Amino acid sequence: PVTTVGGGGGTALALLAAQEAERIASFEVANTPPLPLPLASRTAHAVQTFQPPSLTSLTRSVAAETDSHYLALRAAREAANQAAESAHHQQHTLNNPLLPSTYTFTLDQVACVCEVLQQSHQIDRLERFLWSLPPCDEVQRNESVLTSRAIVAFHRGNFPQLYHILKSYQFSGPYHGKMQQLWLQAHYLEAERQRGRALGAVGKYRIRRKYPLPRTIWDGEETSYCFKDRSRNRLKQYYAKNAYPSPTQKQELASETELTTTQVSNCKLLLSHFRRVQ
């Protein structure tokens, strides 16, 4: 309510109405959102306000993308190499059966190491190598391993173990000569220790008669004075036709009878002895 005093009441009311209308108008202008600019104006504004990225940021972006691509290629290549290595390992295992997974040698490699250590007479290293082998039949029954065990037992003076090895396993022909020597030498040494003196030819002959070779290291062919019957008969036939062979003929005869040239040369004396005995 507006109180009118005298004749100036209408003027005061008009002034108040004008002030109120100005205040409302200023409030509406301040709170009204701006109208959208035309398309051309907006494009020009965008061009003016565009800030291109710096060269450093572009380089970092490209480098990051290149690194991720390189890492992906490297991972794929490593996976392919691992797959190829696994396939090669499986094929190698089929061709050369591996020992238990905790061992890194194949049977062929074990046999090769045993043969090298035997030929170089490294008994200590050979013994340590045998101790490192896994206790599975596939390894322990290998002929090279058995031969190595027999040699170690002989050099350590463990003759009972040596005899057990030679009697318990059937050795093939190429190992017979070596195993026979171990068998005879061990019995010779035992006899010499018991008697306290070296054995002569007669003493060794008696030992051979007392302890014949086991069939595991012998092909069953009889021997006489260290000559097999087959070899002795061949030499007898040859010397009956040619009592004085030449050195070349002796070498050929030695190769045929699996004897040495010295044995062939001395065979004439042995044949004379055989005839006297007969």
C-alpha positions, 0 to 999 in steps of 0.5 A, spaced: 500 500 500 502 506 498 500 512 502 498 519 498 500 525 502 498 531 499 498 532 491 505 529 490 503 522 491 502 520 484 509 522 482 512 518 488 508 512 485 510 513 478 518 513 480 517 507 484 514 503 479 519 505 474 525 503 478 522 496 479 521 495 472 528 497 471 531 492 476 527 486 473 529 488 466 537 488 468 535 481 472 532 478 466 538 480 462 543 477 466 540 470 467 538 469 460 543 464 456 546 467 450 543 465 443 547 460 439 552 463 434 550 462 426 554 456 423 559 461 420 561 465 426 562 458 430 567 456 425 571 462 425 571 462 432 573 455 432 579 456 427 581 462 432 581 458 438 584 452 435 591 450 439 595 445 435 599 440 439 606 441 440 611 437 436 614 433 443 607 431 444 606 428 437 613 424 438 611 421 445 605 419 442 608 416 436 614 413 440 609 410 445 605 406 439 611 404 436 614 401 443 607 397 444 607 394 437 615 392 438 613 389 444 607 385 441 612 383 435 617 381 440 612 377 445 609 373 438 616 371 436 618 369 443 612 364 443 614 362 436 621 360 438 618 356 444 613 352 440 619 350 435 624 349 441 619 344 444 617 341 438 625 340 437 625 337 444 620 332 443 623 330 436 629 329 440 626 325 445 623 320 441 630 319 437 634 319 443 630 317 450 631 321 455 633 319 462 628 322 468 626 329 467 631 331 473 637 329 468 640 332 462 643 327 458 641 322 454 643 314 454 647 315 448 651 321 452 652 317 458 655 311 454 659 316 451 662 319 457 663 313 460 667 310 454 671 317 454 673 316 462 675 309 461 680 310 455 683 316 459 683 312 465 680 317 469 677 312 475 676 317 480 672 322 475 668 315 472 666 313 479 663 320 481 660 320 474 657 313 476 654 316 482 651 322 479 646 317 474 639 316 476 637 309 479 633 307 474 634 300 470 634 303 463 641 307 465 644 302 470 643 296 465 646 300 459 653 296 457 657 302 458 655 303 465 656 296 467 663 296 464 664 302 468 662 299 474 666 293 473 672 297 472 671 302 478 670 295 482 676 292 480 681 298 481 678 299 488 679 292 490 672 290 490 672 284 487 665 281 490 662 286 487 666 285 480 664 278 480 657 280 481 656 284 475 660 280 471 655 274 473 649 278 473 648 281 466 649 278 459 654 282 455 655 283 448 661 280 444 665 287 443 665 287 451 667 280 452 675 281 451 675 287 456 670 283 461 674 277 461 681 280 463 677 283 469 675 277 471 682 273 470 686 279 473 682 279 479 682 272 481 690 272 479 690 278 484 686 275 490 691 268 489 697 273 489 695 276 496 693 269 499 700 266 497 704 272 498 708 272 491 707 273 484 703 267 480 707 264 474 705 261 468 703 254 471 699 258 477 695 262 472 693 256 468 691 253 475 687 259 477 683 259 470 682 252 471 679 253 478 675 259 476 672 258 469 669 264 465 662 265 466 657 264 460 655 272 461 662 274 458 664 268 454 661 266 447 662 258 449 667 256 445 673 252 448 680 255 449 686 252 450 693 256 452 689 262 451 687 260 444 680 258 441 679 251 438 677 255 432 683 259 431 688 253 433 685 249 428 685 254 423 693 255 425 694 248 425 691 247 418 695 253 415 702 251 418 701 244 416 701 247 408 706 253 410 711 252 415 714 259 414 709 264 412 711 271 410 710 277 415 704 279 410 701 272 411 702 272 418 698 279 418 692 276 414 692 270 418 692 274 425 686 278 422 682 271 420 683 268 427 682 274 431 689 274 434 695 278 434 701 277 429 706 275 435 701 270 437 701 267 430 708 267 430 709 263 436 703 258 434 708 254 431 712 252 438 705 251 441 703 246 435 709 243 436 707 242 444 700 240 442 703 234 438 708 232 443 702 232 448 698 228 444 
